Amino acid sequence: MFNQNRIYRIFRLIAFLKSKPAKTTAQLMKLLETSERTVYRYLDMLRELGFEVEKDGQNYFAISSNQPMGFIPFTSQEADYLEKLICSSGKQNKLAAGVLKKIRLAEEVQMGSEDLVQSHLNQMIEQISAAIMDGKRIKIEHYISASSQNISHRIVEPVCFTDNYRSLSAYEIKSGENKYFNIERMGGIKILRQSISHHDAHKYYKPDIFGFQGKSLDKEIEMVLSLRACTLLKEEYPMSSVCIEKNGKENTFLFKAKVQSFKAPARFVAGFAGEITVRGSNEFITFLKKKPTRKSAS
């Protein structure tokens, strides 16, 4: 049987592999805090659950972002009926045995998984709130950076939450900068003994649609998206919806927005070669040309 920690690891792994770009074995080992052999076991488990885990020539792994998070395309009653039907035809059949294994594995992971993930997020929000009230620093454990996809611990002084508790505005000790940290990308929270000491440096700026904060929205982006790119942009950055309108060409969409930083939109564009046409801002086009490729950056 799966324990709660293992279920949560699986959901973190799925979300990590679905986000661009593809990931190395070392990154997956760091996320799961485990050995390379165990990483491959988790990847095999995802394949058994029906996910298409892709591997390129450079040994990078990814899950197609158009695959749903759900594990089985039928209800629990349908799964139960299918299991009984297969058992009645004989368990010794290799095909039947494989289907049964997949059904039972999927049901174990799916059972209570949504409640588990939400409970974990709520717990972290409560811990952060307590730290803010007590004036304490926190360590954000195993945080997944949206821009670099690196996983690291962050020591911060929490300031406040954004709307709907989606992100935390905090002063990061190492960089000396005010940043936003997405709650769903946090692996855990630890309240530290050290008290907050950089009150004068704490600043809260409303983030742009990609989650970056700054004093002014002085960078412009304009691009034409395919239907798939448009759908995934809205899924990954929900606030982008207000900046998207139907384009003249069928199944294409125009995205226009002012942002604080080019980093996140450039990362998104890089993941959809051939499906996004960048227009407008020469500054953004120049930034894209200077941005290193995945191979040179690794």
C-alpha positions in Angstrom: 0.0 0.0 0.0 1.1 3.6 -0.6 1.7 5.8 2.3 0.8 9.5 2.2 4.3 10.7 1.7 4.7 8.5 -1.3 1.5 9.7 -2.8 2.5 13.3 -2.4 5.9 12.5 -4.0 4.2 11.1 -7.0 2.1 14.2 -7.5 5.1 16.4 -7.1 7.0 14.3 -9.6 4.1 14.4 -12.1 3.8 18.2 -11.8 7.6 18.6 -12.1 7.8 16.4 -15.3 4.9 18.2 -16.9 6.5 21.7 -16.6 9.0 22.8 -19.2 11.8 22.1 -19.8 12.6 18.4 -19.5 14.4 17.2 -16.4 17.7 15.4 -15.7 18.0 12.3 -13.5 20.0 14.4 -11.0 17.1 16.9 -10.7 14.6 14.1 -10.1 16.9 12.6 -7.5 17.0 15.9 -5.7 13.2 16.3 -5.9 12.5 12.9 -4.5 15.5 12.8 -2.1 16.4 9.3 -3.3 18.8 7.2 -5.4 19.0 7.0 -9.2 17.6 3.5 -9.1 14.6 4.6 -7.1 14.0 7.4 -9.6 13.8 4.9 -12.4 11.3 2.9 -10.3 9.1 6.0 -9.9 9.3 6.6 -13.7 8.3 3.0 -14.3 5.4 3.4 -11.9 4.2 6.5 -13.8 4.3 4.5 -17.1 2.2 1.8 -15.4 -0.3 4.4 -14.5 -0.6 5.4 -18.1 1.6 8.4 -18.4 3.9 8.7 -21.4 7.2 9.5 -19.8 9.4 10.8 -22.6 13.2 10.5 -22.7 15.4 12.4 -25.2 18.9 11.7 -26.5 20.5 13.8 -23.7 18.8 11.7 -21.0 16.2 14.4 -20.1 12.8 13.2 -19.0 9.3 14.8 -19.4 5.6 14.1 -19.4 3.5 15.5 -22.2 1.8 18.5 -20.8 -1.5 17.7 -22.6 -1.9 14.5 -20.5 -4.4 14.9 -17.7 -3.4 14.6 -14.0 -6.1 11.9 -13.5 -4.9 8.3 -13.4 -7.8 6.3 -14.8 -10.4 7.5 -17.3 -13.4 5.9 -15.5 -15.2 6.1 -12.2 -14.4 3.9 -9.2 -17.6 2.0 -9.8 -16.5 1.3 -13.4 -13.1 0.3 -12.3 -14.6 -2.1 -9.8 -16.8 -3.6 -12.4 -13.9 -4.0 -14.9 -11.8 -5.6 -12.2 -14.5 -8.2 -11.5 -15.0 -8.8 -15.2 -11.3 -9.5 -15.7 -11.0 -11.7 -12.7 -14.0 -13.8 -14.0 -12.1 -14.4 -17.3 -9.0 -15.8 -15.5 -6.2 -14.1 -13.6 -3.5 -16.2 -15.4 -4.0 -14.3 -18.6 -1.0 -11.9 -18.9 -3.0 -9.1 -20.5 -5.6 -9.4 -17.7 -2.9 -9.4 -15.0 -1.4 -6.3 -16.5 -4.7 -4.4 -16.6 -5.5 -5.5 -13.0 -2.2 -4.2 -11.7 -2.7 -0.9 -13.4 -6.3 -0.5 -12.0 -5.2 -1.4 -8.5 -2.1 0.8 -8.6 -4.1 3.7 -10.0 -6.9 3.4 -7.4 -4.4 3.3 -4.5 -2.7 6.5 -5.7 -5.9 8.2 -6.6 -7.7 7.4 -3.3 -7.7 10.6 -1.3 -4.9 12.2 -3.3 -6.6 15.5 -3.9 -7.4 15.9 -0.2 -3.9 14.9 0.7 -2.3 17.6 -1.6 -4.7 20.3 -0.4 -4.1 19.3 3.2 -0.3 19.7 2.7 -0.8 23.1 1.1 -3.0 24.3 3.9 -0.5 23.1 6.5 2.3 25.1 4.9 0.0 28.2 4.7 -0.7 27.8 8.4 3.0 27.5 9.3 3.9 30.6 7.2 1.0 32.6 8.8 2.4 31.6 12.3 5.9 32.7 11.3 4.5 36.1 10.1 2.6 36.6 13.4 5.7 35.6 15.5 8.1 37.6 13.3 10.2 34.6 12.5 12.2 33.6 9.4 11.3 30.4 7.6 13.1 27.8 5.4 11.2 26.9 2.3 12.3 23.3 1.6 12.7 21.8 -1.8 11.4 24.8 -3.7 11.1 24.3 -7.5 12.2 27.5 -9.3 9.9 28.3 -12.2 12.7 29.9 -14.2 15.7 27.6 -13.7 13.8 24.5 -12.6 16.4 24.0 -9.8 15.3 22.6 -6.5 16.8 24.3 -3.4 16.1 25.4 0.2 15.4 29.1 0.6 15.8 31.1 3.8 13.3 34.0 3.8 11.6 36.6 5.9 7.9 36.2 5.0 6.0 39.4 4.3 2.4 38.5 3.1 0.4 36.3 0.9 -1.0 37.3 -2.5 -4.7 37.0 -3.4 -6.2 33.5 -2.7 -2.9 32.4 -1.0 -1.4 31.4 -4.3 2.0 32.9 -3.5 4.1 34.2 -0.7 5.8 37.6 -0.9 9.1 37.3 1.1 12.6 38.8 1.5 15.2 36.3 0.5 18.3 36.4 2.8 20.8 35.0 0.3 19.9 37.3 -2.7 18.8 40.3 -0.6 15.8 40.6 -2.8 12.0 40.6 -2.4 10.5 37.7 -4.3 7.4 35.7 -4.8 7.3 32.0 -4.0 4.5 29.9 -5.4 2.9 27.8 -2.6 2.4 24.8 -4.8 6.1 24.7 -5.7 7.1 24.4 -2.0 8.1 21.0 -0.6 7.7 22.0 3.0 8.1 24.8 5.6 10.3 25.0 8.6 10.0 27.9 11.1 13.4 29.0 12.2 14.5 30.4 15.5 16.0 33.6 13.9 13.7 36.6 14.1 13.0 38.9 11.2 15.7 41.6 11.0 15.4 43.2 7.6 12.1 45.1 8.1 13.2 48.2 6.2 14.0 46.0 3.1 10.6 44.4 3.0 8.7 45.6 -0.1 5.4 44.3 -1.6 4.7 45.0 -5.2 1.8 43.5 -7.0 3.2 40.7 -9.2 2.8 40.6 -13.0 0.9 37.8 -14.7 4.0 35.6 -14.5 4.5 36.1 -10.8 7.4 38.5 -11.0 7.4 41.7 -8.8 8.9 45.1 -9.5 8.3 48.8 -9.3 6.8 49.1 -12.9 5.5 47.0 -15.7 8.0 48.4 -18.2 8.5 45.4 -20.6 6.1 44.6 -23.4 5.3 41.2 -24.9 3.2 40.4 -28.0 2.9 37.0 -29.5 0.6 34.7 -31.4 -0.2 31.3 -29.8 -1.4 28.0 -31.1 -4.5 26.6 -29.4 -2.3 24.2 -27.4 0.1 26.9 -26.3 -2.7 29.2 -25.4 -4.4 26.5 -23.2 -1.2 25.7 -21.4 -0.3 29.3 -20.8 -3.6 29.9 -19.1 -3.2 26.7 -17.1 0.3 27.6 -15.9 -0.3 31.3 -15.5 -4.1 31.8 -14.9 -3.8 35.6 -14.8 -2.7 35.6 -18.4 -6.3 35.0 -19.5 -7.2 38.7 -19.4 -4.4 39.4 -21.9 -5.5 36.8 -24.5 -7.9 37.4 -27.4 -8.9 35.5 -30.5 -6.6 36.1 -33.4 -7.8 36.5 -37.0 -6.4 33.1 -38.1 -8.4 30.0 -37.0 -7.2 28.4 -33.8 -4.6 31.0 -33.0 -4.7 33.6 -30.2 -3.0 37.0 -29.6 -1.3 37.6 -26.3 -0.3 41.2 -25.3 0.9 42.2 -21.9 3.3 44.4 -19.9 5.5 42.5 -17.5 8.2 43.0 -14.9 10.7 40.4 -16.4 11.2 38.5 -19.6 12.5 35.4 -17.8 9.2 33.4 -17.4 7.7 34.3 -20.8 11.0 33.4 -22.5 11.1 30.1 -20.8 7.5 29.4 -21.9 8.3 30.4 -25.5 11.3 28.1 -25.6 9.1 25.1 -24.7 6.8 25.7 -27.7 9.0 26.0 -30.8 6.9 26.3 -33.9 3.7 27.1 -31.9 4.4 30.7 -30.9 5.2 33.6 -33.1 6.8 36.6 -31.2 5.8 40.0 -32.5 6.1 43.6 -31.3 8.8 44.3 -28.7 12.3 44.2 -30.2 13.6 44.1 -26.6 11.9 40.8 -26.0 13.0 39.4 -29.3 16.6 40.4 -28.5 16.3 38.7 -25.0 15.1 35.5 -26.6 18.1 35.4 -29.0 20.6 36.0 -26.1 19.0 33.4 -23.9 21.2 30.2 -23.7 19.9 26.9 -24.9 19.2 24.1 -22.5 22.4 22.2 -23.4 24.7 25.2 -22.9 22.9 26.2 -19.7 23.1 22.7 -18.1 
